[in-house]
Amino acid sequence: MLYSQASSASTLHIPDGFLSVLVSLVFWIVSAIIIAVALRRVQGEIGERELPLMGVMAAAIFAGQMINFSIVGGTSGHLLGAALATILLGPWSAILIMTAVVSVQALVFQDGGILTLGANLFNMGVIGVSVAYASYTASARLLRRASWGLNAAGFVSGWFSIFIAALSCGLQLAWSGVSPARIVLPAMAGIHALIGLGEGLITAGALVFLSAARPALRDRARAGNRTNRGVFSAGILFSLLLIVLSPLASTQPDGLFWVAGQSGFLDKARSAVYQIFPNYSLPGFTNPALARVFAGTLGLVIVTAVTYGLARRGRRDVVKKPREVE
């Protein structure tokens, strides 16, 4: 039963029961502080006309995370998306995007725990984005003379975002006492080094596509309203396509749950205290694949709206601040 649940869970989404209450609360506080800073800093990265792009990026990441790909060893992985969001929209915007995606997954679809949500936001949002930004910036500078340099930098940032986020998760597990660091860290590092290859290839592939289709967007240049509407529409259609394909995703347990099974703490996972649309399903559907598609489509709408709302809130705070000083 636990492995069945794991197959639909997302890589690095920690369920309740895996972390101690103290560790969970610490990372709730840390994540909340950083998200608050991101709300204030986002205006320096993106203009009013680019706000919809944050929504469509969140939708694409949400949809991409519903498609697990099999890797060796009987486990699976999928897109994290932190690197791609960081490269295209900058780190502060990417933190808000990942916050919306991970929060909706936990609160609406019971993908990841409520108590552990702060740790999941920290690993996938804060660590994933920060590592992606640092590794992409350094790699792009090092490889700037090569025609393929930016795409290679995208691969590097994607791989590191997965790998370091997995180590962060491993440390949280060790600090919680569920598994010794000497066991859980090598296990998390080994399996997510492989999953990171998929993340890197997807990130680099997306950059190659954008280089041909929308080079200005890839370089984070400011586009006009018409361009943004076109990108928004294409992004939503692509996200819907991923949702339609999501029933074909691998049913193998993801990296974290595979490690939990191998390391002997899988039975510590606890079900959510409430259920809305657990495991991306909707009531009233007898066909699981159709239920997943409709649930995923609902998720796209919610994630897009939440991301847009967060970005708007950040800009309102910035506009109000000078008036309050005066």
DRENZA-84230 format. One line per field, with one value per residue (C-alpha): residue in one letter; z, y, x; residue number from 1. Coordinates in steps of 0.001 Angstrom, whole numbers, plus 524288, in hexadecimal, padded with zeros to 5 digits. Example, Ala and Ser with C-alpha at 12.3 -4.5 7.8 and 13.67 -1.06 7.14 Angstrom:
# DRENZA-84230
r (a_s)
up (81E78_81BE4)
north (7EE6C_7FBDC)
east (8300C_83566)
k (1_2)
//
This chain:
# DRENZA-84230
r (m_l_y_s_q_a_s_s_a_s_t_l_h_i_p_d_g_f_l_s_v_l_v_s_l_v_f_w_i_v_s_a_i_i_i_a_v_a_l_r_r_v_q_g_e_i_g_e_r_e_l_p_l_m_g_v_m_a_a_a_i_f_a_g_q_m_i_n_f_s_i_v_g_g_t_s_g_h_l_l_g_a_a_l_a_t_i_l_l_g_p_w_s_a_i_l_i_m_t_a_v_v_s_v_q_a_l_v_f_q_d_g_g_i_l_t_l_g_a_n_l_f_n_m_g_v_i_g_v_s_v_a_y_a_s_y_t_a_s_a_r_l_l_r_r_a_s_w_g_l_n_a_a_g_f_v_s_g_w_f_s_i_f_i_a_a_l_s_c_g_l_q_l_a_w_s_g_v_s_p_a_r_i_v_l_p_a_m_a_g_i_h_a_l_i_g_l_g_e_g_l_i_t_a_g_a_l_v_f_l_s_a_a_r_p_a_l_r_d_r_a_r_a_g_n_r_t_n_r_g_v_f_s_a_g_i_l_f_s_l_l_l_i_v_l_s_p_l_a_s_t_q_p_d_g_l_f_w_v_a_g_q_s_g_f_l_d_k_a_r_s_a_v_y_q_i_f_p_n_y_s_l_p_g_f_t_n_p_a_l_a_r_v_f_a_g_t_l_g_l_v_i_v_t_a_v_t_y_g_l_a_r_r_g_r_r_d_v_v_k_k_p_r_e_v_e)
up (80000_80356_7F6AF_7EF68_7F585_7F299_7E436_7E2F1_7EBE7_7E6A5_7E81A_7F4B5_7F9E3_807F7_80E17_81C13_8253C_81EBE_82645_8349C_8390E_83CE3_82FBA_828AC_83054_82E63_81FB0_81FBF_8260E_81D22_810D6_81508_81708_809C1_802B7_80914_80414_7F680_7F685_7F8BE_7EF24_7E39B_7DE28_7DACD_7D1CD_7CA8D_7C58B_7C567_7B7BE_7BB67_7C6F8_7BEAE_7BAFD_7C938_7C917_7BCD0_7C1D4_7CE4D_7C63A_7BDEA_7C9E8_7D08F_7C464_7C25B_7D043_7CD98_7C3B4_7CA17_7C1B9_7C55A_7C8C1_7CC5E_7D92B_7D8FF_7DC0D_7D4BE_7D3F6_7CD5A_7CAB5_7D697_7CE6B_7D7B3_7CE5C_7C293_7CA19_7CF85_7C24C_7BB9E_7C63C_7D092_7DE3C_7E5E0_7DC04_7DB9E_7EA6B_7E981_7DE42_7E5C9_7F1E5_7EA6C_7E420_7F064_7F8F9_7EFC8_7EE97_7FD55_8010E_7F5EC_7F118_7FD8E_7F66D_80193_80FD4_8161A_821B2_81888_80E9A_813A2_81165_803C8_8006D_8056F_7FDCE_7F0D9_7F12C_7F8EA_7F71B_7E96A_7E4AE_7EBBC_7E6F7_7D934_7D8FA_7DE22_7D559_7C930_7CB45_7CD84_7C23E_7B8BA_7BBF7_7BA4F_7AD77_7A7CF_79BFB_7977D_78EE2_79750_7A413_7A929_7A635_7AD2F_7B899_7B8EA_7BA06_7C50A_7CC86_7CB00_7CFFE_7DB9F_7DF64_7E0FA_7E734_7F1A4_7F4CA_7F6F6_80042_80799_808CE_80D78_81815_81CB0_81D95_8253C_82E79_830DF_834E8_82AE4_824CD_827BB_81EF4_81AD0_814FA_80FF9_809F3_800D1_7FD1D_7F9EB_7F2CF_7EA7A_7E5A6_7E399_7DC2A_7D20C_7D2E1_7D141_7C3D9_7BF72_7C581_7BEB3_7B175_7B29A_7B696_7ABA1_7A1D4_7A5AE_7A3EA_7966F_792A4_797EE_790EA_7841F_78776_79114_792F5_7997E_7A3B7_7A690_7A8BA_7B185_7A879_7AA02_79FD5_79BB3_79F8C_7930A_79487_7A280_79F09_794D0_79E55_7A8BA_79F75_79A4E_7A813_7ACE3_7A11B_7A362_7B1CD_7AE4C_7A50E_7B032_7B8D0_7AE5B_7AD9C_7BC69_7BDAB_7B5F1_7C06A_7C71A_7D300_7D92F_7E68C_7E5E8_7EAF3_7F8D4_7FAE6_7F4CC_7FE88_80989_805A9_80478_8113F_8194E_81CAC_8127A_81CE9_8238E_818A8_81D6C_8156C_8146D_81F5A_81509_806F5_7FBE3_7EF48_7F438_7EA5E_7DFD1_7DF37_7DEB1_7E4B6_7DB80_7D14E_7CF6C_7C5C8_7CD5C_7C14F_7BE4D_7CC8F_7CC6A_7C030_7C5C4_7D2F2_7CC1F_7C426_7D093_7D66D_7CAE1_7CD29_7DBBC_7DA6D_7CFD8_7D7EF_7E47B_7DDB9_7D730_7E428_7EB51_7E109_7E142_7F019_7EFC5_7E652_7EE33_7FA5C_7F31E_7EDA8_7FB06_80241_7FD2C_7FFEF_80DE8_80FDA_80A9E)
north (80000_80980_80692_808BC_81622_818B8_81641_82213_82AB4_83480_833DA_83A4E_83CB5_8386B_83296_834FC_82B72_82BE3_837FE_83B67_84644_84ED6_84D81_84FD5_85C4B_861AA_86063_86610_8724B_87301_87106_87B0E_88561_882D9_882CD_88FDE_8954D_88FEB_896F3_8A3C2_8A11C_89BEB_8A98D_8AACB_89EFA_89FC3_8AA76_8AB77_8A5E4_899EA_895D1_88C2B_8855D_881B5_87B66_87394_86F47_86A54_86329_85CA0_85873_85325_84B58_846B1_841B8_838BE_830DC_827BF_82143_81425_8130A_80785_80080_80012_80E51_81A7D_82913_834E6_84347_84BDB_85845_86144_862E7_8660D_86FEE_87647_87768_87D37_885F3_887D6_88234_88A22_8879B_87948_87828_87D43_873F4_86835_86CCD_86CD3_85F87_85864_85E98_85B0C_84D40_84B96_85314_84ED0_841D2_83C9F_83B2C_83D9B_83FEA_84BF2_84C08_8498C_853BA_85D77_853A2_85079_85EE9_8608F_85508_85709_865A8_86BFA_861F6_85DD3_86BD5_870C5_86596_866CE_87561_873CD_86858_86E52_87B6A_87529_86B7D_875BE_87E8C_87360_86E98_87BAE_87A8C_86DA9_86DC0_8630D_86963_86E32_86136_859E3_86345_85FE2_8517B_8541C_85C8D_85261_8476B_84F12_853E3_845D2_840A8_84B1E_84B7E_83CC4_83E72_848C5_83F41_834B5_83D9B_840BE_8322A_82FEE_83B61_8359C_828AC_82040_81B7B_81DB3_82792_81D51_81556_81F11_82911_81F9C_81961_82677_82B29_81EF5_81DEB_82C8C_82DAB_82532_82CA3_83932_834A3_834CC_84236_8475C_841EE_84773_854D0_85520_85038_85AEF_86528_85FD0_860B2_86E7F_87297_86F49_8735F_87EBB_882B7_88F87_8880F_87F03_88AB2_890B8_89C71_8A441_8A0D9_8A7EE_8A496_89D51_894E2_891D4_88E0B_884BB_87EBD_87D9C_876BD_86D82_86A7F_86739_85E7A_85778_855BB_84FFE_84683_84201_84022_837C3_82F72_82E6B_8215C_81B50_81F23_814E1_80E74_80B3F_81199_81E8E_8209F_82486_81958_80FC4_81416_81318_80525_80178_80837_802F4_80F11_80E2D_80A2B_81766_81E14_82337_8261A_83405_83894_83C1B_83833_840DD_83AE6_830E9_82B58_83463_82E20_833A2_82DA0_82828_8230E_81463_815AE_818F1_81E5F_82799_82BAE_82EDC_83722_83F04_8407E_844F8_84EDC_85424_854DE_85CE8_866F2_867C5_86875_872E0_87B24_879A0_87D25_8890B_88D27_88BDD_893D4_89E65_89ED9_8A0F5_8AC3F_8B283_8B222_8B926_8C384_8C63D_8C74C_8D4DF_8DA3A_8D573_8DC14_8E8D2)
east (80000_80AD7_811E6_80537_80446_8126D_810AE_807ED_80FD5_81983_8281E_82CE6_81F11_820A9_8145D_8105F_816FE_8245D_828DF_8283C_81F34_82AD1_831A0_824CB_821EA_82FAA_82E7C_820CC_82681_8325A_82A39_82014_82AA3_830E8_823D0_8208A_82D75_82A79_81D5D_82492_82F7F_827BD_82512_83376_832E3_82623_81D27_80E73_80D75_81576_80D05_80513_811C8_813AC_80647_808CA_81622_80FC8_80590_81001_817C5_80B8F_8081F_81613_816D4_80B43_81328_81CF1_8275E_82D4C_83BA5_84428_841FB_8333C_830D1_82C96_82EA2_828CD_82AEA_82D35_82D10_83452_83FC2_8375E_82F29_83B81_8421E_83637_83099_83B0F_83CB8_832B6_82808_82BE6_82A87_81C93_819A7_81EB4_8175D_80A88_80CF5_8116F_806F4_7FBCE_8010D_800F9_7F4AC_7EBBB_7F120_7F78A_80486_80E0B_80AA3_804BA_80E08_8197A_81522_81F31_82A20_824F7_82466_8323A_837BA_830D1_82EF4_839CC_844B4_840A2_83FE6_84C12_8548A_84F1E_8520F_85FD9_8636B_85D51_863F5_8713C_86FE5_86ADE_87655_87FF6_879F2_875C6_87EC0_878D8_86CB6_866E5_86B5A_85E28_85793_8627E_8611F_852B2_85602_85F95_855E6_84B30_853D9_858F1_84B5B_846C0_85324_854E9_84661_84710_8528C_84ACA_83F83_848EC_84E35_84076_83D92_84A17_8477C_839F6_83FF8_838EE_84597_8541E_85AF1_864EE_859C2_84FD3_8592B_86049_85354_84CF2_85917_85A5B_84C6B_84A9A_85757_8507F_843A3_84B72_84FE1_841BD_83FBD_84BD4_847CD_83A0B_83F50_8494A_83F32_835AD_84059_843A7_83552_8340D_84077_839BA_82BDB_82D40_83B74_8378F_82FC9_83B16_843D5_83963_837FA_82B89_8216A_81532_80758_8047D_810AC_80D52_7FF77_804CD_80E70_803D8_7FA7E_804E9_8098F_7FBEC_7F959_80643_80301_7F5C1_7FC8B_8054C_7F95B_7F2D5_7FF2C_800B1_7F951_8048C_80E73_816C2_8108F_81DB6_8202C_82747_8350A_83175_827EB_83172_83BCB_831D0_82EEA_83D34_840EC_835AD_82DB9_822EF_81918_81AB7_81310_80600_7F9E0_7F4F2_7EC02_7E1E3_7DF56_7DAA8_7DFBE_7E9BF_7F351_7EDD7_7E07A_7D2B6_7C688_7BC61_7C5EF_7C6A3_7D1E5_7DE75_7E549_7DA0B_7D94C_7E7D3_7E67D_7DB2F_7E1F6_7EE51_7E6B5_7E096_7EE2B_7F300_7E85D_7EB13_7F9E8_7F93E_7EFF5_7F7D0_804A0_7FEBD_7F8D3_805C2_80CCD_8025F_802E3_81184_81024_80523_80DA2_81869_80F58_80964_8164B_81A90_80CFE_80D86_81ABD_81597)
k (1_2_3_4_5_6_7_8_9_10_11_12_13_14_15_16_17_18_19_20_21_22_23_24_25_26_27_28_29_30_31_32_33_34_35_36_37_38_39_40_41_42_43_44_45_46_47_48_49_50_51_52_53_54_55_56_57_58_59_60_61_62_63_64_65_66_67_68_69_70_71_72_73_74_75_76_77_78_79_80_81_82_83_84_85_86_87_88_89_90_91_92_93_94_95_96_97_98_99_100_101_102_103_104_105_106_107_108_109_110_111_112_113_114_115_116_117_118_119_120_121_122_123_124_125_126_127_128_129_130_131_132_133_134_135_136_137_138_139_140_141_142_143_144_145_146_147_148_149_150_151_152_153_154_155_156_157_158_159_160_161_162_163_164_165_166_167_168_169_170_171_172_173_174_175_176_177_178_179_180_181_182_183_184_185_186_187_188_189_190_191_192_193_194_195_196_197_198_199_200_201_202_203_204_205_206_207_208_209_210_211_212_213_214_215_216_217_218_219_220_221_222_223_224_225_226_227_228_229_230_231_232_233_234_235_236_237_238_239_240_241_242_243_244_245_246_247_248_249_250_251_252_253_254_255_256_257_258_259_260_261_262_263_264_265_266_267_268_269_270_271_272_273_274_275_276_277_278_279_280_281_282_283_284_285_286_287_288_289_290_291_292_293_294_295_296_297_298_299_300_301_302_303_304_305_306_307_308_309_310_311_312_313_314_315_316_317_318_319_320_321_322_323_324_325_326)
//
